[in-house]
Amino acid sequence: MRRVVITGQGTINALGTDVANTLAAFREGRCGIGPLELRDVERLSVKIGGQVKEYDPEALFNRQQIALYDRFTQFTLIAAREALDQSGLNFSGELATRAGVVLGTAGGGVNTWDENYRSVYEEGKNRVHPFVVPKLMNNAATSHVSMEWNLKGPSFSVATACASSNHAMGQAFNLIRYGGADVMVTGGSEAMLSFGGVKAWEGLRVMSKDACRPFSANRNGMVQGEGAAVFVFEEYKQAKARGADILAEVVGFTMTSDAADIVMPSQQGAARAITGALNDARLNPEDVCYINAHGTGTAANDKVECAAVAHAFGHHADDLMISSTKSMHGHLIGGTGAVELLACIMALRDGVIAPTIGYDEPDPECALDVVPNEAREADVSAVLSNAFAFGGLNAVLALRRAP
């Protein structure tokens, strides 16, 4: 099997419009969650979110592009440009045919759905824009990234709710290590912060009205976010030969299904995913220093995840650092694992562990080191990134410090 490394990263989210500002926010423990600014917000019972504020698509895209790009696609293209610029790759000739795109999103063009439902049902219009379907489809972002950078290899989108990005990045990893591609652009995006998107989530009664407090005894639900993060995964020998700046190495990935409940998480399913990722990476539990948790801030998820970590790691669980950056940028649903991978790379590359902010009260059912409220410096050689989705679909990635 071939080795896979990361040679580029890009993002836009509630904490920053690029990687540098996002990592600065992680180090500072800065919160990007605030009052929502969207149409009919007064009709919502949940009025907060990790929204990308002061965002002007007209400054970045022309009129024709805006007519074709939903907000989630716009975010993807912004993040992809930063990642690909950092990688220094130029896709022409044979490399173009050996490079592809795998991206995760749960909702795809939710803003486009919302706008056009309004046009038809509220405003009584009988026609919609001819590009509605290509604008809202879940594979729109993948298709536009492939066209923008001439990526002609395996390309598709993954939708597994909150684990979409991790599943996408895992597939990209496997495509390279098993020889199906040499370079994969991967990650995920989401833009559900529209009236309809938030209203739908309100119905689940899992949303907080004031803050995201993962692992804290007084937590009262998740907070939605939006944005994207995109990475360049590359075959190691190729990256080394061209002198690329290697950010980290991807060393393991496992997927499991709870096969139990559509919304309630399973300790057994999560623990199997964690153990599977360790085995795939050929890591001992003691090799892992940090886990970026799924950590949604709901009562059920947090205690189940902590129990799964304790089961998978045994006595070493007491020595692990585990934090949820959702406390800062919100839950980006299908895009969340991608933004969280930035924190994993920061831990490996810079020796800084992003904190779990909003932590007020210890919870005996979450009795792990959750890096409360302040970032921490640590020597980190291997990390895991957890994603446990509605539907019981779990995906865990393992990364190691750059070779």
PyMOL commands that set and color helices and strands:
alter all, ss='L'
color gray80, all
select helices_A, chain A and resi 19-28+41-43+57-59+63-68+71-87+93-97+110-122+132-136+140-149+161-177+195-202+236-241+267-281+285-287+299-319+326-329+333-350+364-366
alter helices_A, ss='H'
color red, helices_A
select strands_A, chain A and resi 4-13+34-35+48-49+99-104+155-158+183-190+227-235+248-257+290-292+321-323+352-353+376-377+382-389+393-401
alter strands_A, ss='S'
color yellow, strands_A
deselect
rebuild
show_as cartoon
